[in-house]
Amino acid sequence: MPSVKPSFFKRFAFEYWPTWLLYLPVYAIFPYWYIRFRSFSLITLANPGFYLGGIKNENKYNILKHIPDRFKPKTLAFSTHTAYEGIVKEMQFQQLTFPIIIKPQIGERGNGVEKLTNETELKVYLKGNTLDFMLQEFIDWPEEFGVLWYHIPEGEFGISSLVQKSFLTLTGDGIQTVQALLLQAERAQDRLPYLLEKHQVQLNDIPALGEKILLEPIGNHCRGTKFINANAIINNKLIGTIQEMASHVPGFFIGRFDVKAASLEDLMEGKNIKVMELNGITSEPGHIYHPGRGALKGWRDLFHHWHLVFKIAAANRAKGLKTPGTFYVLRNLNSKETFQ
């Protein structure tokens, strides 16, 4: 059975533009900011506690460990050279049971992130793994959000973007198989071979009318997750909760919390929230990917985000922090050095 072709809308919708094109106007305005703020490497001071401010190569585990325990899942970190037996022993000691989330300690856009349900899947993952990694308790809560936080030193703070994530899911009609539904799911087409392989044991099942089949539990846009603009529901209670989390992370002023919540109401009340990870200055205002939002609004929000980055970094410089040299930044962008 042939799969559906991406619609004209999907081919040209802003949320699916390639990164280089989506960011082209932003790259074009960077020289202006460099000149205005008199520094190429200033932005690394936006998060002085993160390696290069969180541009790249920040260590997710070393950042997450600063979040209070009540706000994060049980998380274990391992070197790529750790023996399988040692991993299982530590899991048993820490009472970390399957299913789990496994992810590289250094990674972007969901690369290498998987949900594992048993020891066999863990063994298979480790055979192909070449990076230091972390294991996380799988939080089986239905809601996930991206919360972009900022705090201008000695000044205002708040949430500049709130995204509610709608995971890639099939809805049964009582007639078609999982395979037939999957082949018709437009948001699944970019990763169709992977999804067919991943769900091969249930491809011939016929879900009941209205039954939901979760195809992808990892909430990344590149994995088919729909990003829904939730800025309208930001309230003071949520801002206070995120401020409490952020205050425990040294040298952190702007970035995105990826959080799971038991419900939308719990998120608004600041309870039953778990931080899956925290990213630095290259975090995006995820609501720009809301279906149909459009390029002009998206670029406006990207400009606002990066202006905040420069403004925060300039405020930190005014407090006496020194910028690293331009050549140091260029030389180390591709290094394996990480935030400690």
C-alpha positions in Angstrom: 0.0 0.0 0.0 1.6 3.3 -1.0 2.0 6.1 1.6 0.4 9.5 1.2 2.5 12.3 -0.3 3.0 15.3 1.9 0.4 17.9 1.0 1.2 21.2 -0.7 0.5 22.9 2.6 3.1 20.7 4.4 5.7 21.2 1.7 5.5 25.0 2.0 4.2 25.6 5.6 6.6 27.6 7.8 6.8 24.9 10.4 8.4 22.6 7.9 10.9 24.9 6.4 14.6 23.8 6.5 16.5 25.3 9.4 18.8 27.3 7.1 15.9 29.0 5.4 13.8 29.5 8.5 16.7 31.3 10.2 18.0 33.2 7.2 16.6 36.6 8.3 17.9 36.0 11.8 21.4 35.2 10.6 21.2 38.4 8.4 20.6 40.6 11.4 23.3 39.1 13.6 26.1 41.4 12.3 24.0 44.4 13.4 23.8 43.0 16.9 27.5 42.2 16.9 28.2 45.8 16.1 25.6 47.3 18.4 26.9 45.3 21.4 30.5 45.4 20.3 31.3 41.7 20.6 31.1 38.6 18.5 31.2 36.3 21.6 28.9 38.3 23.8 26.0 35.8 23.6 28.0 33.2 25.5 27.4 35.4 28.6 23.6 35.0 28.4 24.1 31.7 30.4 27.5 32.0 32.1 27.0 28.7 33.9 26.6 26.8 30.6 29.3 25.9 28.3 29.4 28.7 25.7 26.1 29.9 27.1 24.4 26.8 25.8 25.1 27.4 22.1 26.2 23.8 21.8 27.6 20.8 23.7 26.0 21.6 27.1 25.8 18.5 29.2 22.1 17.8 29.9 22.7 15.7 33.0 25.0 18.2 34.7 22.4 20.9 34.1 19.5 18.8 35.2 21.1 17.8 38.5 20.6 21.3 39.8 16.8 21.1 39.5 15.1 20.2 42.8 14.3 16.5 43.0 10.5 17.1 43.3 10.6 18.7 39.8 12.5 16.0 37.9 12.4 12.3 37.1 14.9 9.9 38.5 17.9 10.2 36.3 21.2 8.2 36.0 24.3 9.2 33.9 26.7 6.7 32.4 29.9 6.8 30.3 29.7 5.1 26.9 32.3 2.6 28.2 30.1 1.5 31.1 29.5 -2.3 30.9 25.9 -3.4 30.5 26.0 -5.4 33.7 27.1 -2.2 35.6 24.2 -0.3 34.1 21.6 -2.9 35.1 23.1 -3.1 38.6 22.9 0.6 39.1 19.3 0.7 37.8 18.4 -2.0 40.3 20.2 -0.1 43.1 18.4 3.1 42.3 15.1 1.3 41.7 14.8 2.6 38.1 12.5 0.2 36.2 11.4 -0.1 32.6 10.0 1.6 30.7 12.8 4.2 30.6 13.9 7.1 28.4 17.5 6.9 27.2 19.3 9.9 25.6 22.8 11.3 25.0 24.1 13.6 27.6 25.0 15.9 24.8 22.5 16.1 21.9 20.1 18.2 19.9 16.7 18.0 18.4 15.9 14.6 19.9 18.7 12.8 18.3 19.4 9.5 20.0 16.4 9.8 22.4 14.3 6.6 22.7 11.8 5.0 25.0 13.0 1.5 26.0 10.6 -1.1 27.5 12.9 -4.0 28.4 16.5 -5.1 28.8 16.7 -6.5 25.2 16.0 -3.1 23.8 18.6 -1.6 26.1 21.2 -4.0 24.8 20.4 -3.2 21.2 20.6 0.6 21.9 23.9 0.2 23.6 25.5 -1.8 20.8 25.0 1.2 18.4 25.8 3.9 21.0 29.0 5.9 21.0 28.1 8.7 23.4 27.9 9.2 27.1 24.2 8.8 28.0 21.6 9.1 30.6 18.6 7.0 31.7 15.4 8.6 32.9 12.3 7.4 34.6 9.5 7.4 32.1 6.9 9.8 33.3 3.6 8.4 32.1 1.7 11.7 32.2 -0.3 12.8 29.2 0.8 16.4 28.8 4.2 17.8 27.7 5.2 21.4 27.3 8.1 23.5 26.2 8.6 26.6 28.5 11.0 29.2 27.3 12.2 31.2 30.3 14.2 34.4 30.5 15.5 36.6 33.3 17.3 39.9 32.6 19.8 40.3 35.5 18.5 42.8 38.0 15.4 43.2 35.9 12.3 41.5 34.5 11.7 37.8 34.2 9.0 35.6 32.6 8.0 33.1 30.0 8.4 34.2 26.4 7.0 31.0 24.9 4.7 28.2 26.0 4.1 25.3 23.7 1.7 22.4 24.4 2.9 19.2 22.6 0.5 16.9 20.8 2.3 13.6 20.2 2.1 11.7 16.9 -0.9 9.5 17.4 -3.3 7.4 15.3 -7.0 7.2 15.9 -8.7 3.9 15.1 -11.9 3.7 13.0 -12.7 0.0 13.7 -12.0 -0.8 10.1 -8.4 -0.1 9.0 -5.2 -1.7 10.3 -2.5 0.2 12.1 -0.4 0.0 9.0 -3.1 1.5 6.8 -3.7 4.3 9.3 0.1 4.9 9.6 0.5 5.2 5.8 -2.2 7.9 5.8 -0.8 9.9 8.7 0.7 13.0 7.0 2.9 14.0 10.0 4.4 10.5 10.0 5.7 10.4 6.5 9.1 11.8 7.1 9.9 8.9 9.5 7.8 6.2 7.9 10.4 3.4 7.6 11.4 3.9 11.3 7.8 3.9 12.5 6.9 0.8 10.4 9.8 -1.0 11.9 9.1 0.2 15.4 5.5 -0.8 15.4 5.8 -3.9 13.2 4.2 -6.3 15.8 1.0 -4.3 15.7 0.8 -3.3 12.1 -2.0 -5.8 11.3 -4.1 -4.9 14.4 -7.4 -3.1 13.8 -7.8 -0.4 16.5 -11.4 0.1 17.7 -13.3 3.3 16.8 -11.8 6.2 18.7 -8.9 4.1 20.1 -5.6 6.0 20.3 -2.3 4.5 19.2 0.7 6.5 20.3 3.3 6.3 17.6 6.0 8.5 19.0 6.5 9.2 22.8 9.3 11.7 22.2 8.0 15.2 21.9 10.2 16.7 19.2 8.7 18.5 16.2 11.0 16.6 13.8 9.4 13.4 15.1 5.9 14.4 14.1 4.8 16.1 17.3 2.5 19.0 16.8 3.5 22.2 18.6 0.5 24.2 19.8 0.8 27.8 20.8 -0.2 28.1 24.5 1.1 31.6 25.2 -2.5 32.7 26.0 -2.6 30.6 29.2 0.6 31.7 30.8 -0.2 32.9 34.3 1.6 34.2 37.4 1.5 30.9 39.2 3.3 29.1 36.3 5.8 32.0 36.1 6.5 31.6 39.8 7.0 27.8 39.5 9.5 28.2 36.7 11.3 31.0 38.5 11.7 28.6 41.5 13.2 25.9 39.2 15.5 28.4 37.4 16.8 29.9 40.6 18.5 26.6 41.5 20.5 26.5 38.2 23.7 28.5 38.6 24.5 31.0 35.8 21.2 30.4 34.0 19.2 33.3 32.5 17.5 32.1 29.3 16.5 28.7 27.9 13.7 26.1 27.5 12.4 23.7 30.1 10.9 20.6 28.6 8.3 19.5 31.2 5.7 16.8 31.6 2.6 17.4 33.6 -0.3 15.3 34.8 -2.8 17.8 33.3 -3.0 21.3 31.9 -4.6 22.4 35.2 -1.7 21.0 37.2 0.7 22.9 35.0 -1.2 26.1 35.6 -1.2 25.4 39.4 2.5 24.6 39.4 2.1 21.0 40.7 2.7 17.5 39.3 5.4 18.9 37.0 8.6 17.1 35.9 11.5 18.7 34.0 12.9 16.3 31.4 15.7 18.6 30.3 16.8 22.2 30.2 18.4 23.8 27.2 20.4 27.0 26.7 20.4 30.0 24.4 19.7 28.1 21.2 16.3 27.0 22.6 13.6 28.1 20.2 10.3 29.9 21.0 8.5 26.7 20.0 5.1 28.3 19.4 6.6 29.5 16.0 5.9 26.0 14.8 2.2 26.2 15.5 0.4 25.0 12.3 -0.5 27.9 10.1 1.3 30.6 12.2 3.3 31.9 9.3 6.7 33.3 8.5 6.3 36.9 9.5 5.1 36.1 13.0 7.7 33.4 13.3 10.6 35.7 12.4 9.2 38.4 14.7 9.3 35.9 17.6 12.8 34.7 16.7 14.1 38.3 16.5 12.6 38.9 20.0 14.2 35.8 21.4 17.7 36.6 20.1 17.4 40.3 21.2 16.7 39.0 24.7 19.8 36.8 24.5 22.0 39.8 23.6 20.3 42.0 26.2 20.8 39.5 29.0 24.4 38.9 27.9 25.1 42.6 27.9 23.6 42.9 31.4 25.9 40.2 32.6 28.9 41.9 30.9 28.0 45.1 32.7 28.2 43.2 36.0 31.9 42.4 35.2 31.8 39.1 33.4 34.3 38.8 30.6 33.5 37.4 27.2 35.7 34.6 25.8 37.8 35.5 22.8 36.3 35.1 19.3 38.8 32.5 18.2 38.3 30.5 21.4 34.5 30.3 20.6 35.1 29.4 17.0 37.7 26.8 17.9 35.6 25.2 20.6 32.1 25.1 19.1 32.8 21.6 17.8 34.7 20.3 20.9 33.4 17.7 23.3 33.9 20.0 26.3 30.8 20.3 28.4 29.2 22.3 31.2 30.1 21.0 34.6 
